[in-house]
């Protein structure tokens, strides 16, 4: 029997043809993994350094999943890297020491995250890469009573541009503190640097009944696109030209309600766990997240594309009244979606060798339980366990197991 071949050494690996090296390194997408490889020896370091000469511009990095600690007085969190096989890079777990009880709200590109400091009842925009922090409003003015500032809890938020832009506007879905007996979600706006936000009234057409509840918001095409229930319509909000009225958004924000044809589809075995709006390839997608009835975890997703309806006679839902429709997609068409309120993102799987189309999701289960903010959070923990990837019709629990947190859900960290 022949003796086994000795394991390869860094010196022998340098004899591998460049095209084969390229195929290998093309599947090592995580910068941290490549940095670790470059520490093995000089030959490997030179090989990694020369990668840019063999390859085109690398694809954008995926978001990271931030898992909060279990306990209110523990400032640590775990940063999970999807490009590295959903592993935890230990040296990233202490990028920034967070105050006890910090609640993750959402995120924005450039490693910015929206947080709420419970002990101070304050909202901040925090950069986990640089440590920079910017104060956000914790009060908002109701349109029906601009003389009284209401305490608020932010459920989700996004920005019109990077926060250092002097024209940056923030939009958030909030629940008011003043009237917990009649909880509902509000849409508010603010200019970066101001201490007060202001409510945007969701006007409805005369022939539409009910109160519109805000579901999700994304900034796309120079406007905030807000998904509202009662038909999953979209409210488009864009800053108008002219004088600036800092606390009167309805006077300088132009709005248009895009009405979508009502759907009659009923999901007998499932209940809708979440509704998200995502910008993908220049279009708007709606993602519905389902769980089996009487089950706590997600098991199914359905994706729709916003489309203009053809000019055809329709007695029940005339095109003139409902000019838009949600068209269900048969496949994701090579998309990799990351869904989260205010921070959903889309990527193309073809740019990421070894990755298939699918939907990454995190446990934001308290979004529809607004009352959790008015109860003792220590007895209403955030589950933090419904995280994973949905692909080819099934859910993969690809992330590290997380115990319930008594103060925060997970959040995406956008690179």
C-alpha positions as CSV (number, residue, x, y, z in Angstrom):
1,X,0.0,0.0,0.0
2,X,1.4,3.3,-1.0
3,X,2.1,5.8,1.7
4,X,-0.2,8.8,1.8
5,X,0.9,12.1,0.2
6,X,2.2,14.6,2.7
7,X,-0.2,17.6,3.4
8,X,0.5,20.7,1.3
9,X,2.7,23.4,2.6
10,X,2.5,27.1,1.9
11,X,5.5,26.7,-0.4
12,X,3.8,24.0,-2.5
13,X,0.6,26.0,-2.7
14,X,2.4,28.8,-4.5
15,X,2.8,26.4,-7.4
16,X,-1.0,26.2,-7.9
17,X,-1.9,28.0,-11.2
18,X,-3.4,31.4,-10.8
19,X,-6.7,30.5,-12.3
20,X,-7.2,27.7,-9.8
21,X,-6.2,30.1,-6.9
22,X,-8.8,32.5,-8.3
23,X,-11.5,29.8,-8.1
24,X,-10.6,29.0,-4.5
25,X,-10.4,32.6,-3.3
26,X,-13.6,33.5,-5.1
27,X,-15.4,31.4,-2.6
28,X,-13.8,33.1,0.4
29,X,-15.9,36.2,0.4
30,X,-15.4,37.3,4.0
31,X,-12.7,39.9,4.4
32,X,-12.0,38.6,7.9
33,X,-11.4,35.1,6.6
34,X,-9.1,36.5,3.9
35,X,-7.2,38.5,6.5
36,X,-6.8,35.3,8.6
37,X,-5.5,33.4,5.6
38,X,-3.0,36.1,4.9
39,X,-1.4,35.6,8.3
40,X,-0.4,32.0,7.6
41,X,2.8,33.0,5.7
42,X,4.3,35.5,3.3
43,X,3.4,33.4,0.3
44,X,-0.3,33.3,1.2
45,X,-0.2,37.1,2.1
46,X,1.2,37.9,-1.3
47,X,-1.4,35.7,-2.9
48,X,-4.3,37.5,-1.1
49,X,-2.7,40.9,-1.9
50,X,-2.6,40.0,-5.6
51,X,-6.2,39.0,-5.7
52,X,-7.3,42.4,-7.0
53,X,-5.1,41.8,-10.0
54,X,-6.9,38.6,-10.9
55,X,-10.5,39.5,-10.1
56,X,-12.9,42.3,-10.8
57,X,-14.4,44.5,-8.1
58,X,-15.7,42.3,-5.3
59,X,-19.4,42.2,-4.6
60,X,-20.9,44.2,-1.8
61,X,-20.6,42.5,1.6
62,X,-23.8,41.0,3.1
63,X,-25.3,42.5,6.3
64,X,-24.3,41.0,9.6
65,X,-26.7,39.7,12.2
66,X,-26.3,41.3,15.6
67,X,-27.6,39.1,18.4
68,X,-28.2,40.9,21.7
69,X,-27.2,39.6,25.1
70,X,-29.8,37.9,27.2
71,X,-29.8,40.2,30.1
72,X,-30.5,43.9,30.6
73,X,-27.3,44.8,32.3
74,X,-25.0,43.0,29.8
75,X,-23.6,45.3,27.1
76,X,-22.2,42.6,24.9
77,X,-23.6,41.3,21.6
78,X,-22.6,38.7,19.0
79,X,-21.9,39.7,15.4
80,X,-22.7,36.9,12.9
81,X,-21.1,36.9,9.5
82,X,-23.2,35.3,6.7
83,X,-20.3,35.3,4.2
84,X,-18.3,33.3,6.6
85,X,-20.9,30.5,7.0
86,X,-22.9,32.3,9.7
87,X,-20.0,32.1,12.2
88,X,-19.2,34.6,14.9
89,X,-16.0,36.6,14.6
90,X,-15.0,37.1,18.3
91,X,-13.0,40.3,17.6
92,X,-16.1,42.0,16.3
93,X,-18.2,41.4,19.4
94,X,-16.9,44.5,21.3
95,X,-16.7,47.1,18.5
96,X,-18.7,49.4,20.7
97,X,-19.6,49.0,24.4
98,X,-23.4,49.7,24.5
99,X,-25.1,51.0,27.6
100,X,-27.1,48.4,29.6
101,X,-30.6,47.7,28.1
102,X,-29.8,49.0,24.7
103,X,-32.6,48.1,22.3
104,X,-31.8,47.6,18.6
105,X,-34.3,49.3,16.3
106,X,-32.9,49.2,12.8
107,X,-29.9,50.0,10.6
108,X,-28.5,52.1,7.8
109,X,-25.6,51.7,5.4
110,X,-22.1,52.4,6.8
111,X,-22.5,50.4,10.1
112,X,-25.1,52.8,11.5
113,X,-27.8,51.3,13.8
114,X,-30.8,52.9,15.4
115,X,-30.9,52.2,19.2
116,X,-33.1,53.1,22.2
117,X,-31.5,53.5,25.6
118,X,-34.2,52.4,28.0
119,X,-32.8,53.9,31.1
120,X,-32.5,57.3,29.4
121,X,-35.7,56.9,27.3
122,X,-33.6,58.3,24.4
123,X,-33.1,57.3,20.7
124,X,-29.7,57.4,19.1
125,X,-28.1,56.7,15.7
126,X,-24.8,54.9,16.5
127,X,-22.0,53.9,14.2
128,X,-20.5,50.6,15.4
129,X,-17.4,51.1,13.2
130,X,-16.3,54.5,14.4
131,X,-18.2,54.9,17.6
132,X,-19.9,58.2,16.4
133,X,-23.3,58.9,17.9
134,X,-26.1,61.2,16.9
135,X,-29.1,62.0,19.0
136,X,-32.5,61.3,17.5
137,X,-35.9,62.6,18.6
138,X,-37.7,60.9,21.4
139,X,-40.7,63.2,21.2
140,X,-43.1,63.9,18.3
141,X,-45.9,66.4,17.7
142,X,-49.3,65.1,16.8
143,X,-51.0,66.8,13.9
144,X,-54.2,67.2,15.9
145,X,-52.4,68.8,18.8
146,X,-49.1,70.6,17.9
147,X,-48.9,72.2,21.4
148,X,-48.1,68.9,23.1
149,X,-45.0,66.8,22.6
150,X,-45.7,63.0,22.9
151,X,-43.2,60.5,24.1
152,X,-42.6,57.8,21.6
153,X,-41.0,54.5,21.0
154,X,-39.5,53.9,17.6
155,X,-40.3,50.5,16.1
156,X,-38.4,51.0,12.8
157,X,-36.6,53.8,11.1
158,X,-34.7,54.8,8.0
159,X,-33.0,57.8,6.4
160,X,-33.1,59.6,3.1
161,X,-29.3,59.9,2.9
162,X,-26.2,59.3,5.1
163,X,-26.6,61.2,8.4
164,X,-23.7,63.6,7.6
165,X,-25.7,65.0,4.7
166,X,-27.1,68.4,5.8
167,X,-30.4,67.6,4.0
168,X,-30.8,64.2,5.7
169,X,-34.4,63.4,6.7
170,X,-35.4,60.6,9.0
171,X,-38.6,58.6,8.9
172,X,-39.8,56.3,11.6
173,X,-42.7,54.0,12.6
174,X,-43.5,54.8,16.2
175,X,-45.9,54.1,19.0
176,X,-47.0,56.9,21.3
177,X,-46.5,56.8,25.0
178,X,-49.3,59.2,25.9
179,X,-52.2,56.9,25.2
180,X,-51.3,53.2,25.7
181,X,-54.9,52.3,26.1
182,X,-55.5,53.0,22.3
183,X,-52.2,52.0,20.8
184,X,-51.6,52.4,17.1
185,X,-48.5,53.0,15.0
186,X,-47.7,56.5,13.7
187,X,-45.5,57.7,10.8
188,X,-43.2,60.5,11.8
189,X,-40.5,62.5,10.1
190,X,-37.6,64.7,11.4
191,X,-34.6,66.6,10.1
192,X,-31.3,65.2,11.3
193,X,-30.2,67.2,14.4
194,X,-33.7,68.3,15.5
195,X,-35.1,67.3,18.8
196,X,-38.7,66.9,17.7
197,X,-40.3,64.7,15.1
198,X,-43.8,65.4,13.6
199,X,-46.6,63.1,12.6
200,X,-47.5,62.6,9.0
201,X,-51.3,62.1,8.6
202,X,-52.2,59.1,6.4
203,X,-55.1,60.6,4.4
204,X,-57.4,58.1,2.8
205,X,-59.7,58.5,-0.2
206,X,-63.3,59.3,0.5
207,X,-64.5,55.9,-0.5
208,X,-62.0,54.0,1.7
209,X,-62.9,53.1,5.2
210,X,-60.8,52.2,8.2
211,X,-57.6,53.6,9.7
212,X,-54.4,53.0,7.8
213,X,-51.7,51.3,9.9
214,X,-48.1,51.7,8.9
215,X,-46.4,48.4,8.1
216,X,-42.9,49.3,6.8
217,X,-40.9,52.1,5.1
218,X,-38.1,52.3,2.6
219,X,-36.4,55.2,0.9
220,X,-36.4,54.5,-2.9
221,X,-36.3,56.8,-6.0
222,X,-35.9,60.0,-4.0
223,X,-38.9,59.3,-1.8
224,X,-40.1,57.5,1.3
225,X,-42.3,54.6,0.3
226,X,-44.5,53.5,3.2
227,X,-46.4,50.2,3.1
228,X,-49.8,50.5,4.8
229,X,-52.4,47.9,5.5
230,X,-56.0,47.7,4.4
231,X,-55.0,46.6,1.0
232,X,-51.2,46.9,1.3
233,X,-51.2,50.3,-0.5
234,X,-48.0,52.5,-0.7
235,X,-47.9,56.0,0.5
236,X,-45.1,58.0,-1.4
237,X,-43.7,60.9,0.6
238,X,-41.3,63.3,-1.0
239,X,-39.9,66.7,0.1
240,X,-41.5,69.6,-1.7
241,X,-39.7,72.6,-3.0
242,X,-40.2,75.9,-1.3
243,X,-40.2,77.2,2.3
244,X,-39.3,74.9,5.1
245,X,-41.7,74.4,8.0
246,X,-39.7,72.4,10.5
247,X,-42.6,70.9,12.5
248,X,-45.4,70.9,10.0
249,X,-44.7,68.1,7.6
250,X,-48.0,68.0,5.9
251,X,-47.3,71.5,4.6
252,X,-44.0,70.7,2.8
253,X,-44.0,66.9,2.2
254,X,-45.9,66.0,-1.0
255,X,-47.7,62.7,-0.6
256,X,-49.4,60.3,-3.1
257,X,-51.3,57.2,-2.1
258,X,-50.7,54.4,-4.7
259,X,-53.8,52.2,-4.5
260,X,-53.4,48.5,-5.1
261,X,-56.1,46.2,-6.3
262,X,-57.5,44.2,-3.3
263,X,-56.6,40.6,-3.2
264,X,-59.0,37.8,-2.3
265,X,-56.4,35.3,-1.5
266,X,-56.9,33.5,1.9
267,X,-54.1,31.6,3.7
268,X,-56.0,29.0,5.6
269,X,-53.2,27.2,7.4
270,X,-51.0,30.2,8.0
271,X,-51.1,33.6,9.7
272,X,-49.1,36.6,8.4
273,X,-46.1,37.1,10.6
274,X,-44.8,40.2,8.9
275,X,-45.0,42.5,5.9
276,X,-41.9,44.1,4.4
277,X,-41.2,46.4,1.5
278,X,-37.9,46.0,-0.4
279,X,-36.2,47.9,-3.2
280,X,-34.8,45.4,-5.7
281,X,-33.4,46.0,-9.2
282,X,-35.2,49.4,-9.3
283,X,-38.6,47.9,-8.4
284,X,-40.5,47.6,-5.2
285,X,-41.2,44.2,-3.7
286,X,-43.6,43.2,-1.0
287,X,-42.6,40.2,1.2
288,X,-45.1,38.4,3.3
289,X,-43.8,36.2,6.1
290,X,-46.0,33.4,7.4
291,X,-46.1,31.0,10.3
292,X,-48.4,28.1,10.8
293,X,-51.3,28.9,13.1
294,X,-50.6,28.3,16.7
295,X,-46.9,28.0,15.9
296,X,-44.3,30.6,17.0
297,X,-41.8,30.3,14.2
298,X,-41.8,31.3,10.5
299,X,-42.1,28.7,7.8
300,X,-43.1,30.3,4.5
301,X,-42.6,33.5,2.5
302,X,-44.3,35.0,-0.5
303,X,-42.9,37.8,-2.7
304,X,-44.9,40.2,-4.9
305,X,-43.8,42.9,-7.4
306,X,-45.5,46.3,-7.6
307,X,-46.9,46.5,-11.2
308,X,-49.2,48.9,-13.1
309,X,-52.5,47.2,-14.0
310,X,-53.4,47.0,-17.7
311,X,-56.3,49.0,-18.9
312,X,-58.9,46.3,-18.9
313,X,-62.5,46.5,-17.8
314,X,-63.0,45.3,-14.2
315,X,-66.4,45.8,-12.7
316,X,-65.3,45.0,-9.1
317,X,-62.0,46.9,-8.9
318,X,-61.8,49.4,-11.8
319,X,-58.3,50.3,-13.0
320,X,-59.0,54.0,-12.6
321,X,-59.6,53.5,-8.9
322,X,-56.9,50.9,-8.2
323,X,-54.2,51.5,-10.9
324,X,-51.6,49.2,-9.1
325,X,-51.4,45.5,-8.3
326,X,-49.2,43.1,-6.4
327,X,-48.1,40.4,-8.8
328,X,-46.8,37.3,-7.1
329,X,-43.4,36.0,-8.2
330,X,-43.0,32.3,-9.0
331,X,-39.3,32.5,-8.1
332,X,-36.9,34.9,-6.5
333,X,-35.1,35.1,-9.9
334,X,-31.7,34.9,-8.3
335,X,-32.4,37.4,-5.6
336,X,-31.0,37.2,-2.0
337,X,-33.3,39.2,0.2
338,X,-32.6,40.4,3.8
339,X,-35.9,41.5,5.4
340,X,-36.2,43.7,8.4
341,X,-38.5,46.7,9.1
342,X,-37.0,49.8,7.7
343,X,-33.8,48.1,6.6
344,X,-34.6,45.4,4.0
345,X,-32.0,44.9,1.3
346,X,-31.6,42.9,-2.0
347,X,-28.6,41.3,-3.6
348,X,-27.9,39.2,-6.7
349,X,-26.9,35.6,-6.0
350,X,-24.8,35.3,-9.2
351,X,-22.3,37.7,-7.5
352,X,-21.8,35.4,-4.5
353,X,-20.3,32.0,-5.4
354,X,-21.8,29.2,-3.3
355,X,-24.9,31.2,-2.4
356,X,-28.4,30.4,-3.6
357,X,-31.4,32.7,-3.9
358,X,-33.4,33.0,-0.7
359,X,-34.7,35.2,2.1
360,X,-32.7,35.8,5.3
361,X,-34.9,36.9,8.2
362,X,-34.6,37.8,11.9
363,X,-36.8,37.6,14.9
364,X,-38.6,40.9,15.1
365,X,-41.6,39.3,16.7
366,X,-42.6,42.3,19.0
367,X,-43.3,44.7,16.1
368,X,-47.0,43.9,16.3
369,X,-47.0,43.9,20.1
370,X,-46.7,47.6,20.7
371,X,-47.9,47.2,24.3
372,X,-44.6,45.5,25.2
373,X,-43.1,48.9,25.6
374,X,-45.6,49.9,28.3
375,X,-45.1,46.7,30.3
376,X,-42.3,45.4,32.4
377,X,-39.8,44.3,29.7
378,X,-38.2,41.9,32.2
379,X,-41.2,39.6,32.1
380,X,-41.8,40.0,28.3
381,X,-38.5,38.8,26.8
382,X,-37.7,39.1,23.1
383,X,-37.6,35.5,21.8
384,X,-34.6,36.1,19.4
385,X,-34.9,32.5,18.1
386,X,-36.9,32.9,14.8
387,X,-33.8,33.7,12.7
388,X,-32.8,31.9,9.5
389,X,-33.0,31.6,5.8
390,X,-35.9,30.6,3.6
391,X,-34.8,29.0,0.3
392,X,-36.4,26.5,-2.1
393,X,-39.5,26.3,0.0
394,X,-38.0,25.4,3.3
395,X,-36.5,27.2,6.3
396,X,-32.9,26.7,7.3
397,X,-31.9,27.6,10.9
398,X,-28.4,28.7,9.8
399,X,-27.6,31.2,12.6
400,X,-26.2,30.4,16.0
401,X,-28.8,29.6,18.6
402,X,-29.8,32.6,20.6
403,X,-31.6,32.7,24.0
404,X,-34.4,35.2,24.7
405,X,-33.3,38.7,25.5
406,X,-35.1,40.8,28.1
407,X,-34.5,44.1,26.2
408,X,-33.8,43.8,22.4
409,X,-34.5,41.9,19.2
410,X,-31.7,41.1,16.8
411,X,-30.9,43.6,14.0
412,X,-29.1,43.6,10.7
413,X,-25.8,45.6,10.6
414,X,-25.6,47.0,7.1
415,X,-22.0,47.4,5.8
